[in-house]
Amino acid sequence: MRARVFPDYEGISAAVAYVVAGRLEEEPSTVLMLPTGITPLGMYRRLVEMHRSGRLSFANATFFNLDEYLGLAPDHRASYHVYMKDRFYGLIDADPARVFVPDGTAPDPEAECRRYEAAIREAGGIDVCVLGIGRNGHIGFNEPGAPFDSRTRVVELSESTRKVNASDFEADRAPERAITAGMATIFDSKSVLLLASGTNKAGAVAAAVEDDVSESMPASMLRSHPNASLFLDEDAASALGGGLAE
Ligand code: GLP
């Protein structure tokens, strides 16, 4: 796993947007898997700017989201459907037929997970997976303990994750469950770019990079990935002991 450290958040955002745009220019039909959260907002802003200035088209790309809350309608303001539409998919020339977000209101959530995995397979697999990281090391909504061989499935959210995300919800009650792309789903991506910014991510970053590879620290799985890179700002890298590159 390579790590690149930038002075600040803007540096990470620009670098990741540049990598994603470069992939799309090389291969317009790239299949992307994308995260939500605060961290990727700068990357999305830059990709939208590139599109608006006529430099970048997403018309032939395919998009999969990492996760969605279970039980939230696609028009719920805290849903990841709305997040992605408002910040990215609605602002670029994405083909709606190639935009996939798990349906949190599917009558049969298990069938929805199977449908999602099948859609990824039909698209030829994920070329580039962009990830954030939770303070407990979660990726997507794969909380500590998520099996490395897991596929898209329904998961329980940890109390700490629900607390961090609570302010998006009325009465500060985040949903208890979500649909997430699995650990193996993520690992099968040809390349993985993990973004982390701020001191509140420093502990998780250091544990993922320096402690044992373990299901108790989901992001550590990326250490055995052939093409995974970390994009960190100095704050997120501040607990690292030194030897970054493996
Ligand atoms: C949520 C998402 C993750 C994201 C994480 C960190 O739980 N499901 O995909 O990486 O939060 O979010 P943030 O970037 O806001 O810190």
Residues whose N, C-alpha, C, O or C-beta is under 5 A from the ligand:
A	BS01	GLP	P35 T36 G37 I38 T39 P40 D67 G132 I133 G134 G140 F141
